[in-house]
Structures are given as structure tokens and as C-alpha cells.
Amino acid sequence: MFSSLDVFVSLFIYRYLRLVVNLYAFIRLRPIPIPEAPRLTSKDVTVVIPSIEGDGEVLWDTIRSILETEPHEVILVTVHANLFRAQTMVKLMGTSKVRIRSVTHPNKRRQMVRALPEVETDITVFADDDVLWPSTLLPWILAPLEDDGYGGVGTNQRLRRAQSPTVQQRMYGYLNALYLERRNFDCASCMYMDGGLPCLSGRTVAYRSAILKDPAFIKGFTNEEWLGRYRLNADDDNFITRWLVCHDKKMGYQYHKEAEVLTTLEDNPNFVKQCLRWSRSNWRSNITSMFCDRHIWRKQPWSTYAVHQTTLLQWGFFWDCMIIYAYLISTEGWDDKPQMIGLASLLGWMLVSKFLKLIGHYIRYPVDFLLLPVSILFGYLHGLIKAKAMLSLNVTAWGTRDGADSDDAYRMIRVDRTSEESGNDSILEPACHHESEKGEYHCGIIPRKPLQLFDQPP
């Protein structure tokens, strides 16, 4: 059987192999360069911005930064209640390149789909209403799409740091910045290793319009189910990422300063609700990817190990305690001095591992290194957030945005099975019409009777 030393070594390798390999991959990754004579230009891009408020200084800045990249058009999709506000804002901006559309309820999936029939370009870029684009973004995000095998391309993201922040804002802003730094690190590393990504983040992402306009995609996108009991309309970017994997479309990730998008996150106590929402999304999507779709095991084995399975198995405080305990048990026959030297080395490595992938952030903002204990403590406490998320996966509340939760039921609708039992056309069928090598379908479930997508404004 296994000795205690075997157990310690196994735990240590499981815990840190991905860190070491990902560091190598992160250093090695290079973005796909812009071709000298690109086939795709900014005029081939329509930008779709789902928004609830429909106006405001942040949204104004977002649209201005996007217009500086000279896309073909921008389509802003808000809700009926804020349609007039959006129209007024765009009129004050004095641009003819922004069209406004609306839906009844704040629902990002429906808002995205609302714009698709009016997209006339080969490429559609979805952008959140609180991002800032560099003027150099579009050539970089279009470069991978010169290859017809690519279906979507993401960008690296950084935090828009608050000006003259309070102590509370600085603390939460620091944790937000590290979240984005980790995400950039994981995306870049997985992209190098096997072309996989945890998720093509909807903050800014480019897709081929033909994929998004495919009736099968729209049907699956607007009728996804969770646990066979709820129609899920949250987690939009996760669904599209899985769809691309299902349909053998390559994904790109342009880790480059000129493709760096700035975004805002919660720098107040709502930060915890934000983390809870992210964690629920990770649980739902990664479970679906690993145990329903199952394509990632074959197509993205490293990404599955390095990212997807961590949702289920990576609990920082538990693993650190287990590794220390296993070391002490395996070395209990050693003399005190070598055992303590080994323990000190182990603890030193564990400390270094907490910030090694974040070193880029600390180089840019050295003063933040003083907040490292906050990051380590939150990393352990995040296990509680993750556990709460696991126990509330049927909740889709935004929790941090005014108006976002007024119609929360529309983002997680309980499926009525009575009509199904009576034999009408609500019987379930696969959402992904991609056949595997064995002729099996693996991508989720949708009802044959789709939701009504569009409502006319009053």
C-alpha cells in the first residue's frame, strides 16, 4: 500500500503541478499577431452592449471608447422602462453609429439575442456597459478570426482603479484586481497548453456572427435548462464557450497590452455578493462541461485539470492543512532539526505560491504587496462563499446592481412538466446538435417549445 510519504508527495504534486506548468505556459504564450494585410477590419464589426440603466457616465465612457475603434455600428440594448433615457443619452452624444433596442425585462441573454437580427457584419463583439477599450483593440481581437477555424476571441482584462479610494475601496479594489489577474493567468496558460479557456468572458468578446445567428444556437441559448427543472438565462458567456467547444470551434485569447480592457467591479460590501454570483456560475458551468457535455476531457485535458475540476476539488484551507499534516506524519521519524527545516521550506513554498501567479500585479503596484495577508485570508474564506454557492445553484440574483433583480424569475424559470406529461410539444431535446464520434449528443437540454424572445416596447 501507499506510505505516508507517498500520500504527501501525491498531495503536493496534485496541488502545485498546475501552478508550475501554468507558469511555464504563461511565460511562453504569445498573442496571434496582426497580419500585414488583414482580411477583417473594424468595419466588419458590430458591437452589442446589453445594459439595464441605458445611460450614465460610465456607459457614456464605454460607448465613447468603443466608437474610437471605429466599428461598423454599436447596438445598445436596454429595457423598455429605460428606453427614453438611452435615446436621450445617444442624442446628446451626437453620433449616428449607435442604435438602441429594448426588451421588457432585464435579461442579458434576451438582450443579446434581441440585437442579432440587426447585425449586418461578419463579426459581433459583445461588451459590458462598464468597460473601457483601448483604441488598438479591434485589430488584435480580429487577428485570430482571420483563421476560419476560430469561433470566438477573448481579451485580457484589468481593473479600473478608483481615484482617491477610501480604505474600504482600496481593500476591495485590491481583491478585484487580483481576481482579474488570476483570470488572465489561467486563460493565458490554458490557451498555450491545449487551446482551452475557463470562459470567454462577456466583458468583451468577439464571435463570428454566423455562429450566433444559427437558429440551433439561438434556441439553445434562450432555452438552456439547469438540472432539468429550471430554464437558465444567466451564465451567458459560459454557454457560448461550451457551444464553441461542442462544435469544434477554436477559441483565441489575445494577451497583449494593446488588447487590454479595463472594467469596474464592486469596491464595497457587495463584493461578497459578486463573488457568490461568480461562484454559482462556475459551479453550474463546470459541472455541465465535465459531466453533461464531456467534450473537454478529450479536447482540453489540461484545462479540465487546471481549471474546471478545481470548482469541485480545490478548497484552499483544506488542502493546505492536509499537505502540512501529511508532511508531519511522513517525517515523524526524522530528527527535530531536519524536520523543522523541511517544514519551514514547505511553508515558505506555500507562501510564495500564493502570489507567484500575481507577480505582474505587484510589479505594477508594489504598494499592494502590503495587502498580501488580506489576499491569503480571503483565499481561505472564499471556501465558505464557494460552499454557499454550491448549496444555492438555483439562485441567479445579481445582488449588486439596481434593477437587475426586479425580474429575477425570468433568469431561472421553473419548467412546467404538466404540459410535457400531457404529450404536447414541450418534450425535451438536446441543445447542442453536435454529434460526437460515437454518435452521442452531450450538450445540455432544451425544450422544443422556445420562449418568445422579443416584446414590443410600450
VEXVEXRO-341785 format. One record per residue (C-alpha): x negated, y, z; residue in three letters. Coordinates in Angstrom, 1 decimal. Example, Ala and Ser with C-alpha at 12.3 -4.5 7.8 and 13.67 -1.06 7.14 Angstrom:
# VEXVEXRO-341785
(site (-12.3, -4.5, 7.8), "Ala")
(site (-13.7, -1.1, 7.1), "Ser")
# end
This chain:
# VEXVEXRO-341785
(site (0.0, 0.0, 0.0), "Met")
(site (-0.9, 3.7, 0.0), "Phe")
(site (-3.3, 5.0, 2.6), "Ser")
(site (-2.6, 8.3, 4.4), "Ser")
(site (-5.4, 9.8, 2.2), "Leu")
(site (-3.7, 8.7, -0.9), "Asp")
(site (-0.5, 10.4, 0.3), "Val")
(site (-2.4, 13.7, 1.0), "Phe")
(site (-4.1, 13.6, -2.4), "Val")
(site (-0.8, 12.9, -4.2), "Ser")
(site (1.0, 15.7, -2.4), "Leu")
(site (-1.9, 18.1, -3.1), "Phe")
(site (-2.0, 17.3, -6.8), "Ile")
(site (1.7, 17.5, -7.2), "Tyr")
(site (1.8, 20.9, -5.5), "Arg")
(site (-1.2, 22.5, -7.2), "Tyr")
(site (-1.8, 20.8, -10.6), "Leu")
(site (0.7, 23.1, -12.4), "Arg")
(site (-1.0, 26.1, -10.9), "Leu")
(site (-4.4, 25.2, -12.1), "Val")
(site (-3.2, 24.1, -15.6), "Val")
(site (-1.0, 27.2, -15.9), "Asn")
(site (-3.8, 29.5, -15.0), "Leu")
(site (-5.8, 28.0, -17.9), "Tyr")
(site (-2.8, 28.2, -20.2), "Ala")
(site (-2.1, 31.8, -19.2), "Phe")
(site (-5.6, 32.9, -20.0), "Ile")
(site (-5.6, 31.1, -23.3), "Arg")
(site (-2.3, 32.3, -24.7), "Leu")
(site (-2.4, 34.9, -27.4), "Arg")
(site (0.7, 36.6, -28.9), "Pro")
(site (1.6, 35.9, -32.6), "Ile")
(site (0.0, 38.9, -34.5), "Pro")
(site (2.0, 41.3, -36.6), "Ile")
(site (1.5, 40.4, -40.3), "Pro")
(site (-0.1, 42.9, -42.6), "Glu")
(site (2.9, 42.9, -44.9), "Ala")
(site (5.8, 41.8, -42.7), "Pro")
(site (9.0, 40.5, -44.3), "Arg")
(site (11.1, 41.6, -41.4), "Leu")
(site (11.2, 45.3, -40.3), "Thr")
(site (13.1, 47.3, -37.8), "Ser")
(site (15.8, 47.9, -40.5), "Lys")
(site (16.6, 44.1, -40.2), "Asp")
(site (17.5, 44.5, -36.5), "Val")
(site (20.8, 45.3, -34.8), "Thr")
(site (20.6, 45.9, -31.1), "Val")
(site (23.6, 44.8, -28.9), "Val")
(site (23.9, 46.3, -25.4), "Ile")
(site (26.6, 44.9, -23.1), "Pro")
(site (27.4, 47.5, -20.4), "Ser")
(site (30.1, 47.9, -17.8), "Ile")
(site (29.8, 51.6, -17.0), "Glu")
(site (29.4, 52.7, -20.6), "Gly")
(site (27.5, 55.9, -19.7), "Asp")
(site (25.0, 57.3, -17.1), "Gly")
(site (21.4, 58.5, -17.1), "Glu")
(site (19.9, 55.0, -17.1), "Val")
(site (21.9, 53.9, -20.1), "Leu")
(site (21.1, 57.1, -21.8), "Trp")
(site (17.4, 56.5, -21.4), "Asp")
(site (17.8, 52.9, -22.5), "Thr")
(site (19.5, 53.9, -25.8), "Ile")
(site (17.0, 56.7, -26.4), "Arg")
(site (14.1, 54.3, -26.1), "Ser")
(site (15.7, 51.8, -28.4), "Ile")
(site (16.5, 54.4, -31.0), "Leu")
(site (12.9, 55.4, -31.1), "Glu")
(site (12.1, 51.9, -32.5), "Thr")
(site (14.3, 52.8, -35.5), "Glu")
(site (16.6, 49.7, -35.6), "Pro")
(site (19.4, 49.5, -38.2), "His")
(site (22.0, 50.0, -35.6), "Glu")
(site (22.9, 49.9, -31.9), "Val")
(site (26.3, 48.4, -30.8), "Ile")
(site (27.3, 49.3, -27.3), "Leu")
(site (30.0, 47.0, -25.9), "Val")
(site (31.7, 48.2, -22.7), "Thr")
(site (35.1, 47.6, -21.1), "Val")
(site (38.4, 49.3, -22.2), "His")
(site (38.5, 51.3, -18.9), "Ala")
(site (35.2, 53.0, -19.7), "Asn")
(site (35.6, 53.3, -23.5), "Leu")
(site (36.2, 57.1, -23.4), "Phe")
(site (33.2, 57.6, -21.2), "Arg")
(site (31.0, 55.7, -23.6), "Ala")
(site (32.3, 57.6, -26.6), "Gln")
(site (31.7, 60.9, -24.8), "Thr")
(site (28.1, 60.0, -24.0), "Met")
(site (27.3, 58.9, -27.5), "Val")
(site (28.9, 62.0, -29.0), "Lys")
(site (26.6, 64.1, -26.7), "Leu")
(site (23.6, 62.1, -27.8), "Met")
(site (24.2, 63.3, -31.4), "Gly")
(site (23.4, 60.1, -33.1), "Thr")
(site (25.3, 58.2, -35.8), "Ser")
(site (23.4, 54.9, -35.2), "Lys")
(site (25.4, 53.9, -32.1), "Val")
(site (28.7, 52.2, -32.5), "Arg")
(site (31.0, 51.4, -29.5), "Ile")
(site (33.2, 48.5, -28.9), "Arg")
(site (35.0, 47.2, -25.8), "Ser")
(site (36.6, 44.2, -24.2), "Val")
(site (39.3, 44.0, -21.5), "Thr")
(site (37.3, 42.5, -18.6), "His")
(site (33.6, 42.9, -17.7), "Pro")
(site (32.2, 39.6, -19.0), "Asn")
(site (28.8, 39.6, -20.6), "Lys")
(site (29.4, 36.6, -22.9), "Arg")
(site (32.5, 38.1, -24.3), "Arg")
(site (30.9, 41.5, -24.7), "Gln")
(site (28.0, 39.9, -26.6), "Met")
(site (30.4, 37.9, -28.9), "Val")
(site (32.5, 41.0, -29.5), "Arg")
(site (29.7, 42.7, -31.4), "Ala")
(site (28.7, 39.7, -33.5), "Leu")
(site (31.2, 40.0, -36.4), "Pro")
(site (29.9, 43.5, -37.0), "Glu")
(site (26.2, 42.7, -37.1), "Val")
(site (25.0, 43.1, -40.7), "Glu")
(site (21.3, 42.3, -40.2), "Thr")
(site (19.3, 39.1, -40.1), "Asp")
(site (18.1, 39.7, -36.6), "Ile")
(site (20.2, 40.5, -33.5), "Thr")
(site (18.4, 41.8, -30.3), "Val")
(site (20.3, 41.7, -27.1), "Phe")
(site (19.2, 44.3, -24.5), "Ala")
(site (20.4, 45.1, -21.0), "Asp")
(site (21.7, 48.6, -20.3), "Asp")
(site (18.8, 49.4, -17.8), "Asp")
(site (15.7, 48.7, -19.9), "Val")
(site (13.1, 50.9, -21.4), "Leu")
(site (11.5, 49.8, -24.7), "Trp")
(site (8.0, 50.9, -25.9), "Pro")
(site (8.1, 52.4, -29.4), "Ser")
(site (5.9, 49.5, -30.6), "Thr")
(site (8.3, 46.7, -29.5), "Leu")
(site (10.1, 45.6, -32.7), "Leu")
(site (7.1, 44.7, -34.9), "Pro")
(site (5.9, 42.4, -32.1), "Trp")
(site (9.2, 40.8, -31.4), "Ile")
(site (9.8, 40.2, -35.1), "Leu")
(site (6.4, 38.7, -35.8), "Ala")
(site (7.2, 35.1, -34.7), "Pro")
(site (10.5, 35.3, -36.7), "Leu")
(site (8.5, 35.5, -39.9), "Glu")
(site (8.4, 31.7, -39.5), "Asp")
(site (11.9, 30.4, -40.3), "Asp")
(site (11.5, 27.7, -37.6), "Gly")
(site (11.8, 30.3, -34.8), "Tyr")
(site (15.2, 30.9, -33.5), "Gly")
(site (14.5, 33.4, -30.6), "Gly")
(site (11.7, 35.5, -29.2), "Val")
(site (11.3, 37.0, -25.7), "Gly")
(site (9.0, 39.7, -24.3), "Thr")
(site (7.1, 40.2, -21.1), "Asn")
(site (8.8, 42.5, -18.5), "Gln")
(site (7.7, 44.8, -15.7), "Arg")
(site (9.4, 46.8, -13.1), "Leu")
(site (10.3, 50.5, -13.5), "Arg")
(site (8.8, 51.6, -10.2), "Arg")
(site (10.7, 54.1, -8.1), "Ala")
(site (9.4, 57.6, -7.8), "Gln")
(site (8.5, 58.6, -4.2), "Ser")
(site (10.1, 55.5, -2.8), "Pro")
(site (11.1, 55.0, 0.8), "Thr")
(site (9.5, 52.3, 2.8), "Val")
(site (12.5, 50.1, 2.2), "Gln")
(site (12.4, 50.7, -1.6), "Gln")
(site (8.7, 50.0, -1.7), "Arg")
(site (9.1, 46.7, 0.1), "Met")
(site (12.0, 45.5, -2.2), "Tyr")
(site (10.3, 47.0, -5.3), "Gly")
(site (7.2, 45.0, -4.5), "Tyr")
(site (9.1, 41.8, -4.3), "Leu")
(site (10.9, 42.6, -7.5), "Asn")
(site (7.6, 43.3, -9.3), "Ala")
(site (6.2, 40.0, -8.1), "Leu")
(site (9.3, 38.2, -9.4), "Tyr")
(site (8.7, 39.6, -12.8), "Leu")
(site (5.0, 38.9, -12.6), "Glu")
(site (5.7, 35.2, -11.8), "Arg")
(site (8.2, 35.0, -14.6), "Arg")
(site (5.7, 36.4, -17.1), "Asn")
(site (3.1, 34.0, -15.9), "Phe")
(site (5.4, 30.9, -16.1), "Asp")
(site (6.7, 31.9, -19.6), "Cys")
(site (3.2, 32.5, -21.0), "Ala")
(site (1.8, 29.3, -19.5), "Ser")
(site (4.6, 27.1, -20.7), "Cys")
(site (4.6, 28.7, -24.1), "Met")
(site (1.0, 27.8, -24.5), "Tyr")
(site (1.3, 24.2, -23.2), "Met")
(site (4.4, 23.0, -25.1), "Asp")
(site (6.3, 25.9, -26.6), "Gly")
(site (8.8, 25.8, -23.8), "Gly")
(site (10.3, 28.6, -21.7), "Leu")
(site (12.2, 28.7, -18.5), "Pro")
(site (14.7, 31.0, -20.2), "Cys")
(site (14.7, 33.6, -22.9), "Leu")
(site (15.7, 36.5, -20.7), "Ser")
(site (18.6, 38.6, -21.8), "Gly")
(site (16.9, 41.8, -20.7), "Arg")
(site (15.5, 42.0, -24.2), "Thr")
(site (15.5, 39.1, -26.6), "Val")
(site (15.7, 38.6, -30.4), "Ala")
(site (17.7, 35.9, -32.2), "Tyr")
(site (18.5, 35.1, -35.8), "Arg")
(site (22.0, 36.4, -36.4), "Ser")
(site (22.9, 33.3, -38.3), "Ala")
(site (22.5, 31.2, -35.2), "Ile")
(site (24.7, 33.5, -33.1), "Leu")
(site (27.4, 33.7, -35.8), "Lys")
(site (27.6, 29.9, -36.2), "Asp")
(site (31.2, 29.0, -35.2), "Pro")
(site (29.9, 26.0, -33.3), "Ala")
(site (27.7, 28.3, -31.3), "Phe")
(site (30.4, 30.8, -30.5), "Ile")
(site (32.8, 28.0, -29.5), "Lys")
(site (30.2, 26.5, -27.1), "Gly")
(site (29.1, 29.9, -25.8), "Phe")
(site (32.6, 31.1, -24.9), "Thr")
(site (33.8, 27.8, -23.6), "Asn")
(site (31.0, 26.2, -21.6), "Glu")
(site (32.0, 24.1, -18.6), "Glu")
(site (30.3, 23.5, -15.3), "Trp")
(site (31.0, 20.2, -13.5), "Leu")
(site (33.9, 19.6, -15.9), "Gly")
(site (36.1, 21.7, -13.7), "Arg")
(site (35.1, 25.3, -14.4), "Tyr")
(site (34.7, 27.3, -17.6), "Arg")
(site (31.5, 29.1, -17.2), "Leu")
(site (30.9, 32.6, -18.6), "Asn")
(site (27.9, 33.6, -16.5), "Ala")
(site (24.3, 32.4, -17.4), "Asp")
(site (24.5, 33.6, -21.0), "Asp")
(site (20.7, 33.7, -21.7), "Asp")
(site (20.3, 30.2, -20.2), "Asn")
(site (23.0, 28.8, -22.5), "Phe")
(site (21.3, 30.3, -25.6), "Ile")
(site (17.9, 29.0, -24.6), "Thr")
(site (19.3, 25.5, -24.2), "Arg")
(site (21.1, 25.8, -27.5), "Trp")
(site (17.9, 26.6, -29.3), "Leu")
(site (16.2, 23.6, -27.7), "Val")
(site (19.1, 21.3, -28.6), "Cys")
(site (18.9, 22.4, -32.2), "His")
(site (15.2, 22.1, -32.7), "Asp")
(site (14.6, 25.8, -33.0), "Lys")
(site (11.2, 27.1, -31.9), "Lys")
(site (11.0, 29.9, -29.3), "Met")
(site (8.5, 32.7, -29.1), "Gly")
(site (7.1, 34.7, -26.2), "Tyr")
(site (5.1, 37.9, -27.0), "Gln")
(site (2.9, 38.6, -24.0), "Tyr")
(site (1.4, 41.9, -25.1), "His")
(site (1.3, 45.4, -23.7), "Lys")
(site (3.0, 46.8, -26.8), "Glu")
(site (5.9, 44.3, -26.3), "Ala")
(site (6.4, 45.1, -22.6), "Glu")
(site (9.9, 46.0, -21.5), "Val")
(site (10.5, 48.0, -18.3), "Leu")
(site (13.6, 47.2, -16.2), "Thr")
(site (15.2, 48.1, -13.0), "Thr")
(site (16.1, 45.7, -10.2), "Leu")
(site (17.7, 46.1, -6.7), "Glu")
(site (15.4, 48.0, -4.3), "Asp")
(site (17.9, 47.9, -1.4), "Asn")
(site (19.5, 45.1, 0.7), "Pro")
(site (21.4, 44.0, -2.4), "Asn")
(site (18.1, 42.4, -3.4), "Phe")
(site (19.1, 39.3, -1.5), "Val")
(site (22.4, 39.0, -3.4), "Lys")
(site (20.4, 39.5, -6.6), "Gln")
(site (18.1, 36.6, -5.7), "Cys")
(site (21.2, 34.5, -4.8), "Leu")
(site (22.7, 35.1, -8.2), "Arg")
(site (19.4, 34.2, -9.9), "Trp")
(site (19.0, 31.1, -7.9), "Ser")
(site (22.6, 29.9, -8.7), "Arg")
(site (21.9, 30.4, -12.4), "Ser")
(site (18.6, 28.4, -12.1), "Asn")
(site (20.4, 25.5, -10.4), "Trp")
(site (23.2, 25.3, -12.9), "Arg")
(site (21.0, 25.7, -16.0), "Ser")
(site (18.1, 23.4, -14.9), "Asn")
(site (20.5, 20.7, -13.8), "Ile")
(site (22.2, 20.9, -17.2), "Thr")
(site (18.9, 20.9, -19.1), "Ser")
(site (17.4, 17.9, -17.2), "Met")
(site (20.5, 15.7, -16.7), "Phe")
(site (23.0, 16.6, -19.3), "Cys")
(site (21.1, 17.8, -22.4), "Asp")
(site (17.9, 15.9, -21.5), "Arg")
(site (16.1, 17.1, -24.6), "His")
(site (13.4, 19.0, -22.6), "Ile")
(site (12.0, 15.7, -21.2), "Trp")
(site (10.8, 14.8, -24.7), "Arg")
(site (10.3, 18.3, -26.3), "Lys")
(site (8.9, 20.2, -23.4), "Gln")
(site (7.4, 17.8, -20.9), "Pro")
(site (5.1, 20.3, -19.3), "Trp")
(site (7.7, 23.0, -18.9), "Ser")
(site (10.0, 20.4, -17.3), "Thr")
(site (7.4, 19.6, -14.7), "Tyr")
(site (6.1, 23.1, -14.2), "Ala")
(site (9.4, 25.0, -14.1), "Val")
(site (12.6, 23.1, -14.5), "His")
(site (12.2, 20.4, -11.8), "Gln")
(site (10.9, 22.9, -9.3), "Thr")
(site (14.5, 24.0, -8.7), "Thr")
(site (15.3, 20.6, -7.2), "Leu")
(site (12.0, 19.7, -5.6), "Leu")
(site (10.0, 22.8, -4.8), "Gln")
(site (10.6, 24.0, -1.3), "Trp")
(site (7.6, 26.0, -0.3), "Gly")
(site (7.7, 25.8, 3.5), "Phe")
(site (8.5, 22.1, 3.5), "Phe")
(site (5.7, 21.2, 1.0), "Trp")
(site (3.1, 23.3, 2.8), "Asp")
(site (3.9, 21.6, 6.1), "Cys")
(site (3.9, 18.2, 4.5), "Met")
(site (0.4, 18.8, 3.0), "Ile")
(site (-1.0, 20.0, 6.3), "Ile")
(site (0.5, 17.1, 8.2), "Tyr")
(site (-0.8, 14.6, 5.6), "Ala")
(site (-4.3, 16.1, 5.8), "Tyr")
(site (-4.3, 15.9, 9.6), "Leu")
(site (-3.1, 12.3, 9.6), "Ile")
(site (-5.6, 11.2, 6.9), "Ser")
(site (-8.5, 12.8, 8.7), "Thr")
(site (-7.7, 11.9, 12.3), "Glu")
(site (-10.7, 9.6, 12.4), "Gly")
(site (-13.1, 12.5, 11.5), "Trp")
(site (-15.2, 14.4, 14.0), "Asp")
(site (-13.7, 17.7, 15.1), "Asp")
(site (-16.1, 20.0, 13.2), "Lys")
(site (-15.8, 18.5, 9.7), "Pro")
(site (-12.0, 18.1, 10.2), "Gln")
(site (-11.7, 21.8, 11.1), "Met")
(site (-13.9, 22.8, 8.2), "Ile")
(site (-11.7, 20.8, 5.8), "Gly")
(site (-8.5, 22.3, 7.4), "Leu")
(site (-9.9, 25.8, 7.1), "Ala")
(site (-10.7, 25.2, 3.4), "Ser")
(site (-7.2, 23.8, 2.8), "Leu")
(site (-5.6, 26.8, 4.5), "Leu")
(site (-7.8, 29.1, 2.5), "Gly")
(site (-6.8, 27.5, -0.8), "Trp")
(site (-3.2, 27.6, 0.2), "Met")
(site (-3.5, 31.3, 0.9), "Leu")
(site (-5.3, 32.0, -2.4), "Val")
(site (-2.7, 30.1, -4.3), "Ser")
(site (-0.1, 32.5, -3.0), "Lys")
(site (-1.4, 35.4, -5.0), "Phe")
(site (-3.6, 33.8, -7.7), "Leu")
(site (-0.9, 34.0, -10.5), "Lys")
(site (-0.1, 37.5, -9.3), "Leu")
(site (-3.6, 38.9, -9.6), "Ile")
(site (-2.7, 41.0, -12.6), "Gly")
(site (-0.2, 43.0, -10.4), "His")
(site (-2.7, 43.5, -7.7), "Tyr")
(site (-5.3, 44.8, -10.2), "Ile")
(site (-2.8, 47.3, -11.5), "Arg")
(site (-1.6, 48.3, -8.0), "Tyr")
(site (-4.3, 47.5, -5.5), "Pro")
(site (-2.5, 49.1, -2.6), "Val")
(site (0.2, 46.4, -2.9), "Asp")
(site (-2.2, 43.8, -1.6), "Phe")
(site (-1.5, 45.2, 1.8), "Leu")
(site (2.0, 43.8, 1.4), "Leu")
(site (0.8, 40.2, 0.7), "Leu")
(site (2.2, 38.9, 4.1), "Pro")
(site (5.6, 40.2, 3.0), "Val")
(site (5.4, 38.1, -0.2), "Ser")
(site (4.3, 35.0, 1.7), "Ile")
(site (7.0, 35.3, 4.3), "Leu")
(site (9.7, 35.9, 1.7), "Phe")
(site (8.5, 32.9, -0.3), "Gly")
(site (9.2, 30.7, 2.7), "Tyr")
(site (12.6, 32.4, 3.5), "Leu")
(site (13.6, 32.1, -0.2), "His")
(site (14.2, 28.4, 0.5), "Gly")
(site (17.2, 29.5, 2.6), "Leu")
(site (18.6, 31.6, -0.3), "Ile")
(site (18.0, 28.6, -2.6), "Lys")
(site (19.8, 26.3, -0.3), "Ala")
(site (22.8, 28.6, 0.0), "Lys")
(site (22.9, 28.9, -3.8), "Ala")
(site (22.9, 25.1, -4.1), "Met")
(site (26.0, 25.0, -1.9), "Leu")
(site (27.9, 27.7, -3.9), "Ser")
(site (27.3, 26.9, -7.5), "Leu")
(site (30.9, 27.6, -8.4), "Asn")
(site (30.4, 31.3, -7.5), "Val")
(site (29.4, 33.7, -10.3), "Thr")
(site (29.8, 37.0, -8.4), "Ala")
(site (27.3, 39.7, -9.5), "Trp")
(site (27.3, 41.1, -6.0), "Gly")
(site (25.2, 44.2, -6.8), "Thr")
(site (27.0, 46.2, -9.4), "Arg")
(site (30.0, 48.4, -9.2), "Asp")
(site (32.9, 47.0, -11.3), "Gly")
(site (31.1, 43.7, -12.2), "Ala")
(site (33.1, 41.6, -9.8), "Asp")
(site (36.5, 43.1, -10.2), "Ser")
(site (37.4, 40.3, -12.6), "Asp")
(site (35.0, 37.6, -11.3), "Asp")
(site (37.5, 34.9, -12.0), "Ala")
(site (37.0, 35.4, -15.7), "Tyr")
(site (33.4, 34.3, -15.4), "Arg")
(site (34.2, 31.0, -13.7), "Met")
(site (37.7, 29.9, -14.8), "Ile")
(site (39.0, 26.7, -13.3), "Arg")
(site (40.0, 24.3, -16.1), "Val")
(site (43.6, 23.3, -16.2), "Asp")
(site (43.7, 19.5, -16.7), "Arg")
(site (47.5, 19.2, -16.7), "Thr")
(site (47.7, 20.0, -20.4), "Ser")
(site (44.9, 17.6, -21.1), "Glu")
(site (46.8, 14.8, -19.3), "Glu")
(site (49.9, 15.6, -21.4), "Ser")
(site (47.9, 14.9, -24.5), "Gly")
(site (47.7, 18.3, -26.2), "Asn")
(site (44.6, 19.8, -27.9), "Asp")
(site (42.6, 20.8, -24.7), "Ser")
(site (40.7, 17.5, -24.7), "Ile")
(site (37.0, 17.9, -24.1), "Leu")
(site (34.3, 17.6, -26.8), "Glu")
(site (30.6, 18.2, -26.9), "Pro")
(site (29.5, 21.8, -27.0), "Ala")
(site (26.3, 21.1, -28.9), "Cys")
(site (26.8, 19.4, -32.2), "His")
(site (23.2, 18.3, -32.5), "His")
(site (22.7, 14.6, -32.8), "Glu")
(site (19.7, 13.0, -31.1), "Ser")
(site (17.5, 10.4, -32.7), "Glu")
(site (19.8, 7.7, -31.1), "Lys")
(site (22.9, 9.4, -32.4), "Gly")
(site (23.9, 10.6, -29.0), "Glu")
(site (25.3, 14.1, -28.0), "Tyr")
(site (23.9, 15.6, -24.9), "His")
(site (24.7, 19.3, -24.7), "Cys")
(site (27.4, 20.1, -22.3), "Gly")
(site (31.2, 20.0, -22.7), "Ile")
(site (33.7, 22.5, -24.1), "Ile")
(site (37.5, 22.4, -24.6), "Pro")
(site (38.8, 22.1, -28.1), "Arg")
(site (41.2, 24.9, -27.4), "Lys")
(site (39.0, 28.1, -27.3), "Pro")
(site (39.6, 31.2, -25.3), "Leu")
(site (41.0, 34.3, -27.0), "Gln")
(site (37.8, 36.3, -27.5), "Leu")
(site (38.9, 39.8, -28.3), "Phe")
(site (41.6, 42.1, -26.9), "Asp")
(site (42.6, 45.4, -28.4), "Gln")
(site (41.9, 48.5, -26.3), "Pro")
(site (45.0, 50.3, -25.0), "Pro")
# end
